[in-house]
Amino acid sequence: MAMTQSQRLGIFSVLALVMAATRLHHFDAIPDASWGVFFLAGFWLRGSARWAFPLLMAEAVLVDFFAITSQGLSFWSHYCVSPGYWFLVPSYFALWLGGSWLARHQAGVRASTLGLAALALLVSEAVCYALSNASFYWLSPTTAAARSIDGWLVNLGDWYLPFLGTTALYVAIGAVFHVLVSLLARTVDGSRTKFVG
């Protein structure tokens, strides 16, 4: 389904709003949608909307900056902002690539697409998680005293399923939205064909 520039801007705006609203309060009742947003943005905004990835990345950093400094804390000395923080760029890009790969290989609204979507999400989310978790664990000064391969594997296991579950939830919401819009577009196109014919 080809999109106009205004449709791309609309999708980008919704994704950016969802990320800002949920990322601002990482551990509140509504979990952070950032990972799902990057996957869905790769799916919907790849190709001619390459500007979307750097803008979403800049938004993520700005939201983090605001969330930290609004509490009277220094961004650069915060627990979460270590040299590993900058590995979020390739981590999130892995999600973007997963969504983009799915968009190129999916065959419309079919059951077989569900398997491809699960594969793309699992692989890209695993790469994202491994990069972001490893970079924080191995490069953060707060974990320096207790670093070990065993410690990292425990840390990796402790957080993997919650991150996967949250990402899958937001991608599932996006998938339902995508299917509904696709079916609606088909219905409208079918009605126009009957009317013209």
C-alpha positions as a Markdown table, in Angstrom:
| # | Residue | x | y | z |
|---|---|---|---|---|
| 1 | Met | 0.0 | 0.0 | 0.0 |
| 2 | Ala | 1.6 | 3.2 | -1.2 |
| 3 | Met | 1.4 | 6.2 | 1.2 |
| 4 | Thr | 1.4 | 9.9 | 0.5 |
| 5 | Gln | 3.8 | 12.2 | 2.3 |
| 6 | Ser | 0.9 | 13.5 | 4.5 |
| 7 | Gln | 0.1 | 9.9 | 5.5 |
| 8 | Arg | 3.7 | 9.3 | 6.4 |
| 9 | Leu | 3.8 | 12.5 | 8.5 |
| 10 | Gly | 0.6 | 11.5 | 10.2 |
| 11 | Ile | 2.0 | 8.1 | 11.1 |
| 12 | Phe | 5.2 | 9.7 | 12.2 |
| 13 | Ser | 3.3 | 12.1 | 14.4 |
| 14 | Val | 1.3 | 9.4 | 16.1 |
| 15 | Leu | 4.4 | 7.2 | 16.7 |
| 16 | Ala | 6.4 | 10.2 | 18.1 |
| 17 | Leu | 3.5 | 11.1 | 20.4 |
| 18 | Val | 3.2 | 7.6 | 21.7 |
| 19 | Met | 6.9 | 7.4 | 22.3 |
| 20 | Ala | 7.0 | 10.7 | 24.1 |
| 21 | Ala | 4.0 | 10.0 | 26.3 |
| 22 | Thr | 5.3 | 6.6 | 27.4 |
| 23 | Arg | 9.1 | 7.2 | 27.4 |
| 24 | Leu | 8.7 | 10.1 | 29.7 |
| 25 | His | 7.7 | 7.8 | 32.6 |
| 26 | His | 9.6 | 4.6 | 31.9 |
| 27 | Phe | 8.3 | 2.6 | 34.9 |
| 28 | Asp | 4.8 | 4.0 | 35.3 |
| 29 | Ala | 1.7 | 1.9 | 34.7 |
| 30 | Ile | 2.0 | 2.4 | 30.9 |
| 31 | Pro | 5.3 | 0.9 | 29.8 |
| 32 | Asp | 7.7 | 2.6 | 27.4 |
| 33 | Ala | 6.7 | 2.1 | 23.8 |
| 34 | Ser | 10.0 | 3.1 | 22.2 |
| 35 | Trp | 11.1 | -0.3 | 21.0 |
| 36 | Gly | 7.7 | -1.0 | 19.4 |
| 37 | Val | 7.7 | 2.5 | 17.9 |
| 38 | Phe | 11.0 | 1.9 | 16.2 |
| 39 | Phe | 9.9 | -1.5 | 14.8 |
| 40 | Leu | 6.6 | 0.0 | 13.5 |
| 41 | Ala | 8.3 | 3.0 | 12.1 |
| 42 | Gly | 10.7 | 0.8 | 10.2 |
| 43 | Phe | 7.7 | -1.1 | 8.8 |
| 44 | Trp | 5.6 | 2.0 | 7.9 |
| 45 | Leu | 8.2 | 4.7 | 7.2 |
| 46 | Arg | 11.1 | 2.9 | 5.5 |
| 47 | Gly | 12.3 | 4.0 | 2.1 |
| 48 | Ser | 11.2 | 7.5 | 1.2 |
| 49 | Ala | 10.8 | 8.5 | 4.9 |
| 50 | Arg | 14.4 | 7.8 | 6.0 |
| 51 | Trp | 14.3 | 11.1 | 7.9 |
| 52 | Ala | 12.0 | 9.4 | 10.4 |
| 53 | Phe | 14.7 | 7.3 | 12.1 |
| 54 | Pro | 17.1 | 10.2 | 13.0 |
| 55 | Leu | 14.1 | 12.3 | 14.2 |
| 56 | Leu | 12.8 | 9.5 | 16.4 |
| 57 | Met | 16.3 | 8.9 | 17.8 |
| 58 | Ala | 16.6 | 12.6 | 18.5 |
| 59 | Glu | 13.2 | 12.6 | 20.2 |
| 60 | Ala | 14.2 | 9.7 | 22.4 |
| 61 | Val | 17.4 | 11.5 | 23.6 |
| 62 | Leu | 15.4 | 14.7 | 24.2 |
| 63 | Val | 12.7 | 13.0 | 26.2 |
| 64 | Asp | 15.4 | 11.3 | 28.3 |
| 65 | Phe | 17.2 | 14.7 | 28.8 |
| 66 | Phe | 13.9 | 16.3 | 29.9 |
| 67 | Ala | 12.9 | 13.4 | 32.1 |
| 68 | Ile | 16.3 | 13.5 | 33.9 |
| 69 | Thr | 16.9 | 17.3 | 34.2 |
| 70 | Ser | 13.3 | 18.0 | 35.2 |
| 71 | Gln | 14.1 | 16.1 | 38.4 |
| 72 | Gly | 17.0 | 18.5 | 39.1 |
| 73 | Leu | 19.6 | 15.9 | 38.0 |
| 74 | Ser | 22.4 | 16.2 | 35.6 |
| 75 | Phe | 21.9 | 14.3 | 32.3 |
| 76 | Trp | 25.6 | 13.5 | 31.9 |
| 77 | Ser | 26.0 | 12.0 | 35.4 |
| 78 | His | 22.7 | 10.1 | 35.5 |
| 79 | Tyr | 22.8 | 6.3 | 36.2 |
| 80 | Cys | 21.3 | 5.5 | 32.8 |
| 81 | Val | 23.5 | 7.8 | 30.7 |
| 82 | Ser | 26.8 | 6.0 | 30.5 |
| 83 | Pro | 29.0 | 5.5 | 27.4 |
| 84 | Gly | 26.7 | 2.5 | 26.7 |
| 85 | Tyr | 23.8 | 4.9 | 26.3 |
| 86 | Trp | 24.9 | 5.8 | 22.8 |
| 87 | Phe | 24.6 | 2.1 | 21.8 |
| 88 | Leu | 20.9 | 2.9 | 21.7 |
| 89 | Val | 21.4 | 4.2 | 18.2 |
| 90 | Pro | 22.4 | 0.8 | 16.7 |
| 91 | Ser | 20.0 | -1.0 | 19.1 |
| 92 | Tyr | 17.0 | 1.0 | 17.9 |
| 93 | Phe | 18.2 | 0.7 | 14.3 |
| 94 | Ala | 18.1 | -3.1 | 14.6 |
| 95 | Leu | 14.4 | -2.7 | 15.4 |
| 96 | Trp | 13.9 | -0.3 | 12.5 |
| 97 | Leu | 15.6 | -2.8 | 10.2 |
| 98 | Gly | 13.4 | -5.6 | 11.5 |
| 99 | Gly | 10.2 | -3.6 | 10.7 |
| 100 | Ser | 11.7 | -2.6 | 7.3 |
| 101 | Trp | 12.5 | -6.2 | 6.5 |
| 102 | Leu | 9.0 | -7.3 | 7.4 |
| 103 | Ala | 7.5 | -4.7 | 5.1 |
| 104 | Arg | 9.5 | -5.8 | 2.2 |
| 105 | His | 8.7 | -9.5 | 2.7 |
| 106 | Gln | 5.1 | -9.5 | 3.9 |
| 107 | Ala | 2.4 | -10.6 | 1.5 |
| 108 | Gly | -0.5 | -8.4 | 2.5 |
| 109 | Val | -3.0 | -9.3 | 5.2 |
| 110 | Arg | -2.5 | -13.1 | 5.4 |
| 111 | Ala | -1.9 | -15.7 | 8.1 |
| 112 | Ser | 1.6 | -16.4 | 6.7 |
| 113 | Thr | 2.5 | -12.7 | 7.4 |
| 114 | Leu | 2.0 | -13.4 | 11.1 |
| 115 | Gly | 4.9 | -15.9 | 11.1 |
| 116 | Leu | 7.1 | -13.4 | 9.3 |
| 117 | Ala | 6.2 | -10.7 | 11.7 |
| 118 | Ala | 7.0 | -12.9 | 14.7 |
| 119 | Leu | 10.3 | -13.8 | 13.2 |
| 120 | Ala | 11.2 | -10.2 | 12.3 |
| 121 | Leu | 10.2 | -9.0 | 15.8 |
| 122 | Leu | 12.0 | -11.8 | 17.7 |
| 123 | Val | 15.3 | -11.4 | 15.8 |
| 124 | Ser | 15.4 | -7.5 | 15.7 |
| 125 | Glu | 14.3 | -7.3 | 19.4 |
| 126 | Ala | 16.9 | -9.8 | 20.4 |
| 127 | Val | 19.6 | -7.9 | 18.6 |
| 128 | Cys | 18.4 | -4.6 | 20.2 |
| 129 | Tyr | 18.2 | -6.1 | 23.6 |
| 130 | Ala | 21.7 | -7.7 | 23.4 |
| 131 | Leu | 23.3 | -4.5 | 22.2 |
| 132 | Ser | 21.5 | -2.2 | 24.7 |
| 133 | Asn | 21.9 | -4.5 | 27.7 |
| 134 | Ala | 25.5 | -5.5 | 27.0 |
| 135 | Ser | 26.6 | -1.9 | 26.4 |
| 136 | Phe | 25.0 | -0.7 | 29.6 |
| 137 | Tyr | 26.3 | -3.7 | 31.6 |
| 138 | Trp | 29.9 | -3.6 | 30.3 |
| 139 | Leu | 30.3 | 0.2 | 29.9 |
| 140 | Ser | 28.4 | 1.7 | 32.8 |
| 141 | Pro | 30.5 | 2.9 | 35.8 |
| 142 | Thr | 27.6 | 1.7 | 38.1 |
| 143 | Thr | 28.2 | -1.9 | 37.2 |
| 144 | Ala | 32.0 | -1.8 | 37.2 |
| 145 | Ala | 32.5 | -3.5 | 40.5 |
| 146 | Ala | 30.4 | -6.6 | 39.8 |
| 147 | Arg | 31.1 | -7.3 | 36.1 |
| 148 | Ser | 31.4 | -10.9 | 35.0 |
| 149 | Ile | 30.1 | -13.1 | 32.2 |
| 150 | Asp | 27.9 | -14.9 | 34.7 |
| 151 | Gly | 26.6 | -11.6 | 36.1 |
| 152 | Trp | 25.8 | -10.4 | 32.6 |
| 153 | Leu | 24.0 | -13.6 | 31.6 |
| 154 | Val | 21.8 | -13.3 | 34.8 |
| 155 | Asn | 21.1 | -9.6 | 34.0 |
| 156 | Leu | 20.3 | -10.5 | 30.4 |
| 157 | Gly | 17.9 | -13.2 | 31.6 |
| 158 | Asp | 16.2 | -11.0 | 34.2 |
| 159 | Trp | 15.1 | -8.3 | 31.8 |
| 160 | Tyr | 14.7 | -10.1 | 28.5 |
| 161 | Leu | 11.1 | -11.3 | 28.8 |
| 162 | Pro | 9.6 | -8.0 | 30.1 |
| 163 | Phe | 11.3 | -6.1 | 27.3 |
| 164 | Leu | 10.1 | -8.7 | 24.7 |
| 165 | Gly | 6.5 | -8.7 | 26.1 |
| 166 | Thr | 6.2 | -4.9 | 26.1 |
| 167 | Thr | 7.6 | -4.6 | 22.6 |
| 168 | Ala | 5.4 | -7.4 | 21.3 |
| 169 | Leu | 2.3 | -5.7 | 22.9 |
| 170 | Tyr | 2.9 | -2.4 | 21.1 |
| 171 | Val | 3.7 | -4.1 | 17.8 |
| 172 | Ala | 0.5 | -6.2 | 18.1 |
| 173 | Ile | -1.5 | -3.0 | 18.6 |
| 174 | Gly | 0.2 | -1.6 | 15.5 |
| 175 | Ala | -0.5 | -4.8 | 13.6 |
| 176 | Val | -4.2 | -4.7 | 14.5 |
| 177 | Phe | -4.4 | -1.0 | 13.4 |
| 178 | His | -2.6 | -1.9 | 10.1 |
| 179 | Val | -4.9 | -4.8 | 9.4 |
| 180 | Leu | -8.0 | -2.7 | 10.1 |
| 181 | Val | -6.8 | 0.2 | 7.9 |
| 182 | Ser | -5.8 | -2.3 | 5.1 |
| 183 | Leu | -9.3 | -4.0 | 5.2 |
| 184 | Leu | -11.0 | -0.6 | 5.2 |
| 185 | Ala | -9.0 | 0.6 | 2.2 |
| 186 | Arg | -9.9 | -2.6 | 0.3 |
| 187 | Thr | -13.6 | -2.1 | 1.2 |
| 188 | Val | -13.5 | 1.5 | 0.0 |
| 189 | Asp | -11.6 | 0.6 | -3.2 |
| 190 | Gly | -14.1 | -2.2 | -3.9 |
| 191 | Ser | -17.0 | 0.2 | -3.4 |
| 192 | Arg | -15.5 | 2.7 | -5.8 |
| 193 | Thr | -14.9 | 0.0 | -8.4 |
| 194 | Lys | -18.6 | -1.1 | -8.2 |
| 195 | Phe | -19.8 | 2.4 | -8.3 |
| 196 | Val | -17.7 | 3.3 | -11.4 |
| 197 | Gly | -18.3 | 0.0 | -13.1 |
